[in-house]
Amino acid sequence: MSSVDAFTAAELLNGLPSRVHEVYGPFVRDMPDQPAFVEGGRPWSYRQFSDAVDAATKDLAGLGIGPGDRVIIASENSVALGAMLFAASKLDAWGIPANPRLSPREVDLIAMHSGAKRVLFNSALSKEAADHANRVGAKIGAVGPFGGIGIGSLNAAAQAEPVEEDGARQVAGLLYTSGTTGAPKGVMLSHRNLLFTAKTSGVLRQSRPGDRIYGVLPMSHIVGYSILLIATLMHGCTLHVVAKAVPAALAHAIAEEGITSLFGVPATYQRLLEYKAVKGIQRLERGSLRVMAVAGAPLDLDLKKRIEDEFGIPLLNNYGITECSPGLSGVRSEHPVSDESVGPFLPGIEHRIVDGQSKKVAPGEVGELHVRGPNVMLGYYRAPDLTAAAINSEGWFNTGDLARVNADGHLYIAGRTKELIIRSGFNVYPAEVEAVLNAHDQVVQSAVVGRKTSGNEEVVAFVQLLPGASVNAEDLKTYTSQLLTSYKRPTEVIVLDVLPSASTGKILKHKLREMANARVSAETSSATAAG
């Protein structure tokens, strides 16, 4: 039995603090000089970080942020971002971490929808944040010990939300989804949601004081916020804060800086191997690395095997979703697997696999995954209709993912419900086609989408090739024809220099779908003009 499976949900919930900012208190008391963070080579002890949070709390209150207010912090990963999020918690405000690489339209949309009291920009850390601050006329000042913060104007019309004493009902974070399936939605995550997931994550990865976690995934997204920031401090570990993903820096940190745990998306690992190939490195050094975890996108088995061969430890696949804070399942380190399983469900997570009529499918069959547990969001902010559509009266949340569970209780994700391609009456799961393409030795990564045609759908594949690759789109079509049955083969393969992606590395399929459809529209227009 895995260490995490020795716990019940009640045991994981027992002893949790009421608010997320309380997680580091025991370590401030018992080991105040232990580094909580390392940023740019500078360590921040638990005591120093606690003092920084206290100072930031005082300054945010002076800026008019109070209980029930929403405050946006647009920042790359940094100690400043972590401190301001915990400061918001201390004030019973709702912290809204935002990626400064969002467009002006996206930032303004979040500010307007959330009714934020203020928007703060970490201008000292990135040009993108500085540009936003300049655009809105923010005044540059300090929040706690952190200078270079663009402080947006006070939204006097902002209305505070009621404050709940119970951490299971009080919102800690309002996270806006990346919009890969449509318009961004504000996901209301309670203190208990985040604390339950953070504790479960730490137990799953056997985190302990002395561990050094590489923080490459953005805290503005749920894995960076919950699994990296909160879970690291809950278990007395050290978070190496990284503002932007640089494969060379990651390779160096693993080899030389004592990193024990790495959590990335598939692109994190793919880029490590690409860096190795481009630089002609014989083998990447493993250093003290003992845990490699991955989530956020389908993991093809070729990448999994190559990374495992490189470092000599298993790459543990996980599955979660923003609305579930995010953890739902994960491969246990004690029981690694060689296939694409995302592991058994975590303790406290109920599940059911249903068809389009919400009836349970037969064991092992693919259906829509519904889950229930202490990690499921309170709902979508200011969107009761969307909340009601996602969470039924019994508390079951519809993930929108197609999945199956095998006889051993392992979960397998077939794809998004909305990404399923139905071609000539047959179901095509993009992940399967992507796995075939990604196994080609000249393909860096791929993404497959459906394109509507007259009474049918086509399979369209976008690929990114290694620099200097000798293959072309037609070569790849020929390659897939040898490995896939006819209805799964791409109608078109499109080679791009870089696939569009979010800051997490997740490929933005909605943009690719738009590109695929635009190509058909352009061809139709050309044909009409020629006629």
C-alpha positions in Angstrom: 0.0 0.0 0.0 1.2 3.5 -0.8 1.8 5.9 2.1 -1.1 8.1 0.9 -3.5 5.2 0.7 -2.9 4.5 4.4 -5.0 7.7 5.0 -8.7 8.2 4.9 -10.2 11.5 3.8 -11.2 12.2 7.4 -7.6 11.7 8.5 -6.3 14.0 5.8 -8.9 16.6 6.8 -8.1 16.2 10.5 -5.8 18.9 11.9 -6.0 21.2 8.9 -5.7 24.8 9.7 -8.6 27.1 9.1 -6.8 29.3 6.6 -4.0 28.7 4.0 -1.6 31.3 5.5 -1.4 29.2 8.7 0.4 26.3 7.1 3.9 27.7 7.7 3.4 28.7 11.3 4.8 25.5 12.9 8.0 25.8 10.9 8.4 29.5 11.9 8.2 28.3 15.5 10.3 25.1 15.2 12.9 25.7 12.5 12.8 29.5 11.7 16.1 29.5 9.9 15.2 26.7 7.5 14.9 28.2 4.0 11.3 28.4 2.8 12.3 29.8 -0.6 15.3 30.2 -2.8 14.9 33.0 -5.4 17.7 34.1 -7.7 20.2 32.4 -5.3 18.9 34.2 -2.3 17.4 32.1 0.5 14.4 33.3 2.5 14.0 31.6 5.9 10.7 30.6 7.3 11.0 33.5 9.8 11.9 36.0 7.0 9.0 34.9 4.9 6.6 35.1 7.8 7.8 38.6 8.5 7.4 39.5 4.9 3.8 38.3 4.9 3.0 40.3 8.0 4.4 43.4 6.4 2.6 42.8 3.1 -0.7 42.3 5.1 -0.3 45.7 6.8 0.4 47.4 3.5 -2.5 45.7 1.6 -4.8 46.8 4.4 -3.4 50.3 4.0 -4.4 50.1 0.3 -8.0 49.4 1.2 -8.0 45.6 0.9 -10.2 44.1 3.6 -12.3 41.0 4.3 -14.3 39.8 1.3 -12.5 42.0 -1.2 -10.8 40.6 -4.3 -7.3 41.5 -5.1 -5.4 40.6 -8.3 -1.7 40.1 -8.1 -0.2 39.9 -11.6 3.2 38.4 -11.2 5.6 35.8 -12.4 6.6 33.2 -9.8 8.3 35.0 -6.9 8.5 35.2 -3.2 6.6 38.5 -3.5 3.6 36.7 -5.2 3.6 34.0 -2.5 3.7 36.6 0.3 0.9 38.7 -1.2 -1.3 35.7 -1.7 -0.8 34.7 2.0 -1.3 38.3 3.0 -4.7 38.2 1.2 -5.6 35.1 3.2 -4.7 36.9 6.5 -7.1 39.7 5.6 -9.8 37.2 4.5 -9.6 38.7 1.1 -9.7 36.6 -2.1 -6.3 36.3 -3.8 -6.5 36.3 -7.6 -3.0 35.3 -9.0 -2.8 36.4 -12.6 -0.2 35.7 -15.2 1.4 39.0 -16.4 1.7 37.5 -19.8 -2.0 37.7 -20.3 -3.1 40.3 -22.9 -4.5 43.6 -21.8 -8.0 42.4 -22.7 -7.6 39.3 -20.6 -6.4 41.2 -17.5 -9.1 43.8 -17.8 -11.7 41.1 -18.2 -10.6 39.4 -15.0 -10.6 42.7 -13.2 -14.1 43.6 -14.4 -15.6 40.2 -13.8 -14.1 39.7 -10.3 -14.9 43.2 -9.1 -11.4 43.5 -7.7 -10.7 46.2 -5.2 -7.2 46.7 -6.7 -4.9 45.2 -9.2 -1.2 44.9 -8.3 1.6 44.3 -10.9 5.0 42.9 -10.0 6.7 45.4 -12.4 10.2 44.7 -10.9 10.1 41.2 -12.2 8.9 41.3 -15.8 8.4 43.7 -18.7 5.0 42.3 -19.2 3.9 43.3 -15.7 5.5 46.7 -16.1 3.7 47.3 -19.4 0.4 46.5 -17.7 1.2 48.8 -14.8 2.1 51.6 -17.2 -1.0 51.0 -19.3 -3.4 51.5 -16.4 -1.4 54.3 -14.7 -0.4 52.2 -11.7 1.8 53.9 -9.1 5.0 52.1 -8.4 5.6 51.5 -4.7 6.3 48.7 -2.2 4.2 46.1 -0.6 6.0 44.8 2.5 9.7 44.4 1.6 8.9 44.0 -2.1 9.6 47.1 -4.2 8.7 47.8 -7.8 5.0 46.9 -7.3 2.6 48.7 -9.6 -0.4 49.6 -7.5 -3.6 50.1 -9.5 -6.2 52.6 -8.5 -8.8 51.8 -5.9 -12.1 50.4 -7.2 -14.4 52.3 -4.9 -17.4 50.6 -6.4 -16.2 47.1 -5.4 -18.5 45.3 -3.1 -17.0 43.0 -0.4 -18.3 39.4 -0.3 -19.5 37.9 3.0 -16.8 36.3 5.1 -17.3 32.7 6.4 -15.6 31.6 9.6 -15.6 28.0 8.3 -12.6 27.5 6.0 -14.7 25.0 4.0 -17.0 27.9 2.9 -14.6 30.8 2.8 -13.0 31.5 -0.6 -9.2 31.6 -0.4 -8.4 31.9 -4.1 -10.3 32.9 -7.2 -8.5 31.2 -10.1 -9.5 32.0 -13.7 -9.2 29.1 -16.0 -6.9 29.5 -19.0 -9.8 29.5 -21.5 -8.7 26.5 -23.5 -12.3 25.5 -23.9 -13.9 28.9 -24.1 -14.2 32.1 -22.1 -12.3 32.2 -18.8 -14.3 31.3 -15.6 -13.5 32.3 -12.1 -13.1 29.2 -10.0 -13.9 29.7 -6.3 -11.6 27.6 -4.2 -12.1 27.5 -0.5 -9.3 27.3 2.1 -10.3 23.7 2.8 -10.2 22.8 -0.9 -6.6 24.0 -1.2 -5.4 22.7 2.2 -6.8 19.2 1.6 -5.1 19.0 -1.8 -1.9 20.4 -0.5 -1.8 17.9 2.4 -2.7 15.0 0.1 0.0 16.0 -2.4 2.7 16.2 0.2 1.8 12.8 1.6 1.7 11.3 -1.9 5.2 12.6 -2.7 6.4 11.9 0.8 7.5 15.5 1.2 9.6 16.4 4.3 11.8 19.2 5.6 15.0 19.3 3.7 13.3 18.6 0.4 13.9 21.1 -2.4 11.1 21.6 -4.8 11.7 23.2 -8.2 8.9 25.8 -8.7 8.7 26.2 -12.5 4.9 25.9 -12.9 3.2 29.3 -12.5 1.5 30.1 -9.2 -1.1 31.9 -11.2 -2.3 28.4 -12.2 -3.7 25.8 -9.8 -0.7 23.4 -9.7 1.7 26.2 -8.9 -0.6 27.7 -6.3 -1.7 24.6 -4.5 0.9 21.8 -5.2 4.0 24.0 -5.2 3.4 27.1 -3.0 1.0 25.8 -0.3 2.1 22.1 -0.2 5.8 23.0 0.0 5.3 25.3 3.0 2.8 22.9 4.6 5.5 20.2 4.7 8.5 22.3 5.7 10.2 22.1 2.3 12.1 24.7 0.3 10.6 26.1 -2.9 13.1 27.1 -5.6 11.1 29.9 -7.2 11.6 30.2 -10.9 10.0 33.1 -12.8 10.2 31.6 -16.3 11.0 28.1 -17.6 14.5 27.8 -19.0 15.6 24.2 -19.7 19.3 25.0 -19.2 18.6 26.5 -15.7 16.4 23.5 -14.8 19.2 21.0 -15.9 21.7 23.0 -13.8 19.4 23.1 -10.7 18.9 19.3 -10.8 22.6 18.6 -11.2 24.0 21.2 -8.8 21.4 22.7 -6.5 20.1 19.7 -4.6 16.6 19.6 -6.2 14.8 16.6 -4.8 11.3 17.0 -6.5 10.2 18.3 -9.9 6.6 18.7 -11.0 6.1 19.7 -14.6 3.9 19.4 -17.6 5.0 17.1 -20.5 6.5 20.1 -22.2 8.8 20.7 -19.2 10.4 17.3 -19.8 10.2 17.5 -23.6 12.2 20.7 -23.5 14.8 19.2 -21.2 15.4 16.4 -23.7 15.4 18.9 -26.6 18.0 21.0 -24.7 20.1 17.9 -24.3 19.9 17.1 -28.0 20.7 20.6 -29.2 23.6 21.0 -26.8 25.0 17.5 -27.6 25.0 16.6 -23.9 25.7 12.9 -23.4 23.6 12.5 -20.3 21.7 14.9 -17.9 22.9 14.5 -14.3 20.3 13.4 -11.8 21.8 15.0 -8.7 19.6 14.5 -5.6 16.4 14.2 -7.7 14.1 11.5 -6.2 10.6 12.5 -7.5 9.5 13.4 -11.0 5.8 14.2 -11.4 3.8 15.3 -14.5 0.3 16.5 -15.1 -1.6 19.0 -17.2 -1.7 17.3 -20.6 -1.6 13.8 -22.1 1.8 12.0 -21.5 3.0 10.0 -24.4 4.8 6.8 -23.6 7.9 7.6 -25.7 8.6 10.8 -23.7 7.9 8.9 -20.4 10.4 6.2 -21.3 13.1 8.6 -22.5 12.9 10.7 -19.4 12.9 7.6 -17.1 16.0 6.2 -19.0 17.7 9.6 -18.7 17.3 10.0 -14.9 16.8 6.4 -13.7 13.6 7.1 -11.7 10.0 6.8 -12.7 8.0 9.7 -14.1 4.8 9.7 -12.1 1.7 10.7 -14.0 -1.0 12.7 -12.2 -4.4 14.0 -13.1 -6.3 17.0 -11.8 -8.4 19.9 -12.8 -8.6 23.5 -11.6 -12.1 23.0 -10.2 -10.8 20.2 -8.0 -7.9 22.2 -6.5 -6.5 20.2 -8.6 -5.6 16.7 -7.5 -7.8 13.7 -8.4 -5.4 10.8 -9.0 -1.7 10.0 -9.2 0.7 7.1 -9.8 2.2 6.0 -6.6 6.0 6.1 -6.3 5.9 2.7 -4.6 4.0 1.3 -7.6 5.3 2.9 -10.9 3.7 1.9 -14.1 4.9 1.6 -17.7 1.7 2.7 -19.4 -0.3 6.0 -19.6 -2.2 5.5 -16.4 -2.7 8.6 -14.2 -2.8 6.3 -11.2 -5.5 5.3 -8.7 -7.8 8.0 -7.3 -6.5 9.9 -4.2 -8.1 9.2 -0.8 -11.4 11.0 -0.3 -12.2 11.2 -4.1 -15.4 9.5 -5.2 -15.8 8.8 -8.9 -18.3 7.5 -11.5 -18.0 7.0 -15.2 -21.2 7.7 -17.1 -22.6 7.9 -20.6 -24.4 10.8 -22.2 -27.5 10.0 -20.2 -25.6 10.0 -16.9 -25.9 6.2 -16.6 -22.9 4.3 -15.4 -21.0 2.6 -18.2 -19.7 -1.0 -17.9 -16.4 -1.5 -16.0 -13.4 -0.6 -18.3 -15.5 1.3 -20.8 -14.9 4.9 -21.7 -17.3 7.5 -20.4 -17.5 10.9 -18.8 -15.8 11.3 -15.5 -17.7 12.7 -12.5 -16.1 13.2 -9.1 -17.0 14.2 -5.6 -14.8 15.1 -2.6 -13.5 17.8 -0.2 -11.4 19.3 -3.0 -14.3 20.2 -5.3 -14.7 24.0 -5.8 -17.5 26.1 -4.3 -18.5 27.1 -7.8 -17.9 29.6 -10.6 -18.0 33.2 -9.4 -21.0 35.2 -10.5 -22.1 32.3 -12.7 -24.8 30.2 -10.9 -26.0 28.7 -14.2 -22.5 27.4 -15.0 -22.1 26.1 -11.5 -25.4 24.3 -11.7 -24.4 22.7 -15.0 -21.1 21.5 -13.5 -22.1 20.3 -10.0 -25.4 18.5 -9.5 -27.5 18.5 -6.4 -25.6 15.6 -4.9 -22.3 17.3 -5.3 -21.0 15.4 -8.3 -18.7 17.5 -10.5 -18.6 16.8 -14.2 -14.9 17.1 -15.2 -15.7 17.1 -18.9 -13.1 14.5 -19.4 -13.5 11.1 -21.1 -12.0 8.3 -19.0 -12.0 4.7 -18.1 -10.9 2.8 -14.9 -9.3 -0.7 -15.2 -9.8 -3.6 -12.9 -6.9 -2.5 -10.7 -8.5 0.9 -10.1 -6.2 2.9 -12.3 -7.6 5.8 -14.2 -6.9 6.4 -17.9 -7.9 9.7 -19.6 -9.1 9.4 -23.1 -9.5 13.1 -23.7 -11.8 16.0 -23.3 -15.4 15.5 -24.0 -15.3 18.6 -26.3 -12.1 17.3 -28.0 -13.5 14.0 -29.0 -13.5 13.7 -32.8 -16.3 11.6 -34.4 -15.1 10.6 -37.8 -17.5 8.5 -40.0 -19.2 7.4 -36.8 -16.0 6.3 -35.1 -14.6 7.9 -32.0 -11.1 9.3 -32.3 -9.3 10.3 -29.2 -6.6 12.9 -30.0 -4.3 11.6 -27.3 -3.8 8.4 -29.2 -2.9 10.1 -32.5 -0.6 12.5 -30.6 1.2 9.6 -28.9 2.0 8.1 -32.4 3.3 11.4 -33.7 5.3 12.2 -30.6 7.0 8.8 -30.9 8.7 10.0 -34.1 12.3 10.8 -33.4 12.1 14.2 -35.2 8.9 15.4 -33.5 9.2 17.6 -30.4 5.5 17.7 -29.7 2.1 17.5 -31.4 -1.5 18.4 -30.9 -4.5 16.9 -32.7 -7.9 18.7 -33.2 -11.1 18.0 -35.0 -12.3 20.0 -38.0 -15.9 20.0 -39.1 -16.7 19.2 -42.6 -19.9 18.4 -44.5 -21.6 15.9 -42.2 -18.3 14.7 -40.7 -15.1 15.6 -38.9 -11.6 15.5 -40.0 -8.5 14.8 -37.9 -6.0 17.6 -38.2 -2.5 17.3 -36.6 -0.2 20.2 -35.7 3.5 19.2 -35.1 6.6 21.0 -33.9 9.8 19.4 -35.3 13.4 19.3 -33.9 15.7 22.0 -35.4 17.1 20.8 -38.7 14.5 18.0 -39.0 14.5 16.3 -42.4 10.9 15.1 -42.4 7.9 17.1 -43.7 4.1 17.0 -43.3 3.6 14.4 -46.0 6.3 12.1 -44.5 4.5 12.3 -41.2 1.2 11.4 -42.9 2.8 8.3 -44.4 4.3 7.5 -41.0 0.9 7.6 -39.2 -0.7 5.5 -42.0 1.5 2.6 -41.0 0.5 2.9 -37.3 -3.1 4.0 -37.2 -6.3 2.6 -38.7 -7.8 4.6 -41.5 -10.3 6.7 -39.6 -7.7 7.8 -37.0 -5.2 9.0 -39.6 -4.7 12.8 -39.9 -6.4 14.3 -42.9 -3.8 17.1 -42.7 -0.5 17.5 -40.9 0.6 21.1 -40.3 4.1 21.9 -39.2 4.6 24.9 -36.9 7.8 26.4 -35.5 6.2 26.5 -32.1 2.8 25.2 -30.9 0.8 27.9 -29.1 0.8 27.3 -25.4 -0.2 28.8 -22.0 2.5 29.7 -19.5 2.1 26.3 -17.9 3.2 24.7 -21.2 -0.3 23.4 -21.9 -1.0 23.5 -25.6 -3.9 25.9 -26.5 -6.0 23.7 -28.7 -8.7 26.2 -29.2 -6.2 28.3 -31.1 -5.2 25.4 -33.2 -8.8 24.6 -33.9 -9.3 28.1 -35.1 -6.3 27.8 -37.4 -7.5 24.5 -38.8 -10.9 25.9 -39.6 -9.4 29.1 -41.0 -7.4 27.1 -43.5 -10.5 25.5 -44.8 -12.3 28.9 -45.0 -9.3 30.3 -46.9 -9.2 27.4 -49.3 -13.0 27.7 -49.9 -12.7 31.4 -50.5 -9.9 30.9 -53.0 -11.8 28.2 -54.8 -14.9 30.4 -55.0 -12.9 33.3 -56.4 -11.2 31.0 -58.9 -14.6 29.7 -60.0 
